[in-house]
Amino acid sequence: MTDISSAGTFALGDRTVKRLGYGAMQLAGPGVFGPPQDRDGALAVLREAAAAGVDHIDTSDFYGPHITNQLIRTALHPYPDDLVIVTKLGARRGEDGSWNPAFSAEELAGAVHDNLRNLGVDVIEVVNLRVMFGIHGPAEGSIEAPLTALAELQRQGLVRHIGLSNVTAKQLAQGRGIANIVCVQNHYNLAHRGDDALIDDLAAEGIAYVPFFPLGGFTPLQSTELSDVAARLGATPMQVALAWLLRRAPNILLIPGTSSLGHLRENLAAADLELPQDAMAALDWIGTTDAPA
Ligand SMILES: NC(=O)c1ccc[n+]([C@@H]2O[C@H](COP(=O)([O-])OP(=O)(O)OC[C@H]3O[C@@H](n4cnc5c(N)ncnc54)[C@H](OP(=O)(O)O)[C@@H]3O)[C@@H](O)[C@H]2O)c1
């Protein structure tokens, strides 16, 4: 089994986690809706991730809904002391699987209680407010009201730390005036580089940046340059994509998602992959072109 410690650690709130974590969204059914097709397989992925030393799992109660959190609880509760489970609020699923904004104080409080119950914890370690002004990416708009409501839930002791997701730099600045923001979770990977400056700013401040869709999301990354580098290094393209993120900035924490044990092992093995400078240069070039994401 890979020793994922070789990828290093970074601060997440007042905890320190390994930089290779796991994103649980893929464990729900098709369209992140309903139960998984292979429940035992989903539980096995979670147990193997924890056994391999993963101490940072990203989830939400709106995956399923409820399903992913319930799988995490079934697989891993009582949780190891070092495990940090990060969830997110801000959406409610329709009966048709649609994703609808849910930002009123009542909806946020209800979502915190849903997460507490389904994860089986008394307090949630980190909650990301998942901003929904834009469906496909960050869009401007004030986050004052929902973040103030979430900060109140933190004051009540239900939430230890607060992060933001799908936000602009302006929203982050506004958010930092309201609460202590410990992480930002935005769409970023080697072909989707809109947050380059934001990542560097956060690194300078010691704040974690957690890219979602690190492998390209529902359509995993494909590029000739990526495949060429992978072939040269005797690695897979997905391992190279993760190793590039690890090298891109020290504050990047990875949460690649998979429902497959084979892919989990492959992704964790990226901890051991060293990218020489010429490989970094070839990969950097992908982000400066319109390569398909
Ligand atoms: N804040 C937000 O708005 C937001 C949005 C999306 C996701 N997230 C979080 O970010 C995490 C990561 O995102 P994601 O899971 O959507 O996307 P991802 O990690 O970029 O990619 C997952 C996709 O890649 C496939 N895959 C994984 N490992 C692979 C490998 N080694 N080889 C080939 N294919 C592989 C998976 O399929 P298999 O299951 O077949 O492996 C799945 O289709 C999620 O789990 C979730 O926790 C947050």
The ligand as an SDF file (V2000), in Angstrom:
LIG
                    3D

 48 52  0  0  0  0  0  0  0  0999 V2000
  -17.7710   22.2590   -3.9200 N   0  0  0  0  0  0  0  0  0  0  0  0
  -18.3210   21.8170   -5.0230 C   0  0  0  0  0  0  0  0  0  0  0  0
  -19.1220   22.4910   -5.6580 O   0  0  0  0  0  0  0  0  0  0  0  0
  -17.9610   20.4520   -5.5320 C   0  0  0  0  0  0  0  0  0  0  0  0
  -18.3510   20.0770   -6.8360 C   0  0  0  0  0  0  0  0  0  0  0  0
  -17.9700   18.8350   -7.2790 C   0  0  0  0  0  0  0  0  0  0  0  0
  -17.2450   17.9860   -6.4680 C   0  0  0  0  0  0  0  0  0  0  0  0
  -16.8830   18.3740   -5.2010 N   0  0  0  0  0  0  0  0  0  0  0  0
  -16.0520   17.5070   -4.3360 C   0  0  0  0  0  0  0  0  0  0  0  0
  -14.8450   17.2420   -5.0230 O   0  0  0  0  0  0  0  0  0  0  0  0
  -14.5920   15.8330   -5.0550 C   0  0  0  0  0  0  0  0  0  0  0  0
  -13.8310   15.4950   -6.3050 C   0  0  0  0  0  0  0  0  0  0  0  0
  -14.6090   15.8020   -7.4510 O   0  0  0  0  0  0  0  0  0  0  0  0
  -15.2510   14.7230   -8.4100 P   0  0  0  0  0  0  0  0  0  0  0  0
  -15.2630   13.3810   -7.7740 O   0  0  0  0  0  0  0  0  0  0  0  0
  -16.5420   15.2680   -8.8800 O   0  0  0  0  0  0  0  0  0  0  0  0
  -14.2990   14.7830   -9.6630 O   0  0  0  0  0  0  0  0  0  0  0  0
  -12.8000   14.2360   -9.9380 P   0  0  0  0  0  0  0  0  0  0  0  0
  -12.1590   13.8040   -8.6700 O   0  0  0  0  0  0  0  0  0  0  0  0
  -12.1520   15.2510  -10.7760 O   0  0  0  0  0  0  0  0  0  0  0  0
  -13.0730   12.9970  -10.8860 O   0  0  0  0  0  0  0  0  0  0  0  0
  -13.9390   11.9610  -10.5710 C   0  0  0  0  0  0  0  0  0  0  0  0
  -14.1790   11.1950  -11.8730 C   0  0  0  0  0  0  0  0  0  0  0  0
  -12.9590   10.6300  -12.3060 O   0  0  0  0  0  0  0  0  0  0  0  0
  -13.0520    9.2080  -12.3260 C   0  0  0  0  0  0  0  0  0  0  0  0
  -11.7760    8.7140  -11.8140 N   0  0  0  0  0  0  0  0  0  0  0  0
  -11.2940    8.8210  -10.5630 C   0  0  0  0  0  0  0  0  0  0  0  0
  -10.0710    8.2740  -10.4650 N   0  0  0  0  0  0  0  0  0  0  0  0
   -9.7650    7.8190  -11.7050 C   0  0  0  0  0  0  0  0  0  0  0  0
   -8.6530    7.1570  -12.2590 C   0  0  0  0  0  0  0  0  0  0  0  0
   -7.5790    6.8620  -11.5180 N   0  0  0  0  0  0  0  0  0  0  0  0
   -8.6910    6.8250  -13.5660 N   0  0  0  0  0  0  0  0  0  0  0  0
   -9.7600    7.1200  -14.3460 C   0  0  0  0  0  0  0  0  0  0  0  0
  -10.8620    7.7430  -13.8740 N   0  0  0  0  0  0  0  0  0  0  0  0
  -10.8580    8.0960  -12.5690 C   0  0  0  0  0  0  0  0  0  0  0  0
  -14.2330    8.8530  -11.4670 C   0  0  0  0  0  0  0  0  0  0  0  0
  -14.8610    7.6790  -11.9280 O   0  0  0  0  0  0  0  0  0  0  0  0
  -14.7940    6.2850  -11.0840 P   0  0  0  0  0  0  0  0  0  0  0  0
  -15.7930    6.4140   -9.9690 O   0  0  0  0  0  0  0  0  0  0  0  0
  -15.1740    5.2660  -12.1030 O   0  0  0  0  0  0  0  0  0  0  0  0
  -13.3890    6.1470  -10.6080 O   0  0  0  0  0  0  0  0  0  0  0  0
  -15.1430   10.0490  -11.6950 C   0  0  0  0  0  0  0  0  0  0  0  0
  -15.8700    9.9070  -12.9120 O   0  0  0  0  0  0  0  0  0  0  0  0
  -15.9950   15.2150   -4.9560 C   0  0  0  0  0  0  0  0  0  0  0  0
  -15.9360   13.8980   -4.5070 O   0  0  0  0  0  0  0  0  0  0  0  0
  -16.6860   16.1730   -4.0190 C   0  0  0  0  0  0  0  0  0  0  0  0
  -16.4300   15.7880   -2.6980 O   0  0  0  0  0  0  0  0  0  0  0  0
  -17.2240   19.6060   -4.7340 C   0  0  0  0  0  0  0  0  0  0  0  0
  1  2  1  0
  2  3  2  0
  2  4  1  0
  4  5  1  0
  4 48  2  0
  5  6  2  0
  6  7  1  0
  7  8  2  0
  8  9  1  0
  8 48  1  0
  9 10  1  0
  9 46  1  0
 10 11  1  0
 11 12  1  0
 11 44  1  0
 12 13  1  0
 13 14  1  0
 14 15  2  0
 14 16  1  0
 14 17  1  0
 17 18  1  0
 18 19  2  0
 18 20  1  0
 18 21  1  0
 21 22  1  0
 22 23  1  0
 23 24  1  0
 23 42  1  0
 24 25  1  0
 25 26  1  0
 25 36  1  0
 26 27  1  0
 26 35  1  0
 27 28  2  0
 28 29  1  0
 29 30  1  0
 29 35  2  0
 30 31  1  0
 30 32  2  0
 32 33  1  0
 33 34  2  0
 34 35  1  0
 36 37  1  0
 36 42  1  0
 37 38  1  0
 38 39  2  0
 38 40  1  0
 38 41  1  0
 42 43  1  0
 44 45  1  0
 44 46  1  0
 46 47  1  0
M  CHG  2   8   1  16  -1
M  END
$$$$
